[in-house]
Amino acid sequence: MKRGKILSGRLLGVRVLEYKLAELQDSPELAAEVLRSSIRADREYAQNIRSFYLAKGEAPVEGDDSSPNWTAARLLGHCDLLEEQLAGHRSDLAILSAIQIATLRERLRWIWVHGGAAVKGHDRFEAERRAQIEGAKANKKKSLGDRSRAVEALRKGFSKEQLAALNDSRLAQHLAKKNVVRCSHRTLRRYISSARKDGLLPRQFRDK
């Protein structure tokens, strides 16, 4: 069904409610009962959707009109408001609230059904993002471990004076021959350079 037809259906439902309520203007008690009956199922429907998100520990984001969670929270709020207006015999305001509830109900049903693809896409994106973060953390941890082994091997193999005299490339060649860390020559040089900067190895002595 096209979106235009769905919207037309929503508006039709609201107009029918307006017409029924207009007929009951002369019978406030009957109008109140009609309103209470009309929102009973709406309240239960919204509560079920809110329970779904509460179970996931997700709070409604205020102003997110594309979220079933926020729309359900708004619908429940209008149901409570309608009950207060009926208790205060404000039938004029109650009718306006009932129309708003009908509009929110149809919107909630539409985004709950048709917004599933967007929700799944968002969840998939978040899962991929978390996997990337975890992968980056794992790679960083491995790199630090490899650098620590390289530094330890160089300290055992050379004196401080030798470490300061030899350039990064020569020290990397030594590590590659000893097969201390399985990685490229360029990565070994990067480990040595960063270890010098962090004070784990003596800085290279350079003639001026």
C-alpha positions in Angstrom: 0.0 0.0 0.0 1.3 3.4 -0.9 2.1 6.0 1.8 -0.6 8.3 0.4 -3.3 5.7 0.9 -2.1 4.9 4.4 -2.3 8.6 5.3 -5.8 8.8 3.8 -6.8 5.9 6.0 -5.5 7.6 9.1 -7.4 10.8 8.3 -10.5 8.9 7.6 -10.4 7.2 11.0 -9.9 10.5 12.7 -12.8 12.1 10.8 -15.1 9.1 11.7 -14.2 9.6 15.4 -14.9 13.4 15.1 -18.3 12.6 13.6 -19.3 10.1 16.3 -18.3 12.4 19.1 -20.2 15.4 17.5 -23.4 13.3 17.7 -22.8 12.8 21.4 -22.4 16.4 22.4 -25.8 16.4 24.0 -25.0 13.3 26.1 -21.8 14.0 28.0 -21.9 10.8 30.1 -22.4 8.7 27.0 -19.6 10.6 25.2 -17.3 10.0 28.2 -18.0 6.2 28.0 -17.3 6.2 24.3 -14.0 7.9 24.8 -12.9 5.6 27.6 -13.8 2.6 25.4 -11.9 4.0 22.5 -8.7 4.4 24.3 -8.7 1.2 26.3 -7.2 -0.9 23.4 -4.9 2.1 22.4 -3.4 2.2 25.9 -2.8 -1.6 26.0 -1.2 -1.5 22.6 1.1 1.4 23.5 2.0 -0.3 26.9 3.0 -3.5 25.0 5.4 -1.5 22.8 6.8 0.4 25.7 7.4 -2.9 27.6 9.3 -4.2 24.6 11.8 -1.3 24.8 11.9 -1.3 28.6 13.0 -5.0 28.5 15.9 -3.8 26.3 16.7 -1.0 28.7 15.9 1.7 26.1 14.3 4.9 27.2 12.3 7.0 24.8 14.2 9.8 23.1 12.2 12.9 23.3 11.3 14.5 20.0 12.2 11.4 17.9 8.9 11.1 16.0 10.3 8.2 13.9 10.7 6.0 17.1 7.9 3.7 18.1 9.2 4.0 21.7 8.7 7.8 21.8 5.4 7.7 19.9 4.0 5.0 22.4 5.1 7.2 25.3 3.3 10.2 23.8 0.2 8.1 23.2 0.2 6.9 26.8 0.6 10.5 28.0 -2.5 11.6 26.0 -4.5 8.7 27.4 -3.7 9.9 30.9 -4.6 13.4 29.9 -7.9 12.3 28.5 -8.8 10.5 31.7 -8.0 13.6 33.7 -10.2 15.7 31.4 -13.1 13.2 31.7 -12.8 13.2 35.4 -13.0 17.0 35.4 -16.0 17.0 33.1 -14.1 18.8 30.3 -15.7 17.0 27.4 -14.6 19.7 25.0 -11.0 19.2 25.7 -11.4 15.4 26.0 -12.7 15.3 22.4 -9.6 17.1 21.2 -7.4 14.7 23.1 -9.3 11.7 21.7 -8.7 13.0 18.2 -5.0 13.4 19.0 -4.9 9.8 20.4 -6.5 8.5 17.2 -3.8 10.2 15.1 -1.0 8.9 17.3 -2.4 5.4 17.3 -2.4 5.2 13.5 1.1 6.7 13.4 2.4 4.2 16.0 0.9 1.3 14.1 2.5 2.5 10.8 6.0 3.1 12.2 5.9 -0.1 14.3 5.3 -2.2 11.2 7.1 -0.3 8.5 9.9 1.0 10.7 11.3 -2.5 11.3 13.7 -2.4 8.4 15.1 0.9 9.7 15.5 -0.5 13.2 17.2 -3.6 11.9 19.5 -1.5 9.8 20.4 0.6 12.8 21.1 -2.4 14.9 23.2 -3.9 12.2 25.2 -0.7 11.9 25.7 -0.5 15.7 26.9 -4.2 15.7 29.4 -3.5 13.0 30.6 -0.4 14.7 31.1 -2.3 18.0 32.9 -5.0 16.1 35.2 -2.5 14.6 35.9 -0.9 18.0 36.6 -4.3 19.5 38.9 -5.2 16.6 40.8 -2.0 16.9 41.3 -2.6 20.7 42.5 -6.1 20.0 44.9 -4.9 17.4 46.3 -2.2 19.7 46.7 -4.7 22.5 48.6 -7.1 20.1 50.8 -4.3 18.9 51.7 -3.3 22.4 52.5 -6.9 23.2 54.7 -7.2 20.1 56.5 -4.0 20.9 57.2 -5.1 24.5 58.8 -8.4 23.2 60.9 -6.5 20.7 62.1 -4.0 23.3 63.0 -6.9 25.7 64.9 -8.7 23.0 66.9 -5.5 22.0 67.8 -4.8 25.7 69.1 -8.3 26.1 71.0 -8.2 22.8 72.6 -4.8 23.0 74.0 -2.4 25.5 72.5 1.1 26.0 75.4 2.6 24.0 74.9 0.2 21.1 71.1 0.9 21.1 71.9 4.6 20.9 74.5 4.1 18.2 72.5 1.8 15.9 69.7 3.2 13.8 66.2 1.8 13.7 66.7 -0.1 10.5 69.7 -2.1 11.8 67.9 -3.0 15.0 64.8 -4.1 13.0 67.0 -6.4 10.9 68.4 -8.0 14.1 64.8 -8.6 15.3 63.8 -10.1 12.0 66.7 -12.5 12.1 65.9 -13.6 15.6 62.2 -14.0 14.6 61.2 -12.3 17.8 58.0 -10.8 16.3 56.3 -11.9 13.1 55.7 -8.7 11.3 57.1 -6.6 8.5 60.4 -4.7 8.6 58.5 -1.4 8.5 56.4 -2.4 11.5 59.5 -3.4 13.5 61.0 0.1 12.7 57.8 1.7 13.9 57.9 -0.3 17.2 61.5 0.8 17.8 60.8 4.4 17.0 57.8 4.6 19.3 59.8 2.8 22.0 62.5 5.4 21.8 59.9 8.2 22.0 58.3 6.6 25.1 61.7 6.2 26.8 61.7 2.4 26.6 64.9 2.5 24.5 67.7 5.0 24.4 67.3 7.7 21.8 69.5 7.3 18.7 72.8 9.3 19.0 73.3 11.5 16.0 76.5 13.4 15.1 76.0 17.2 14.8 
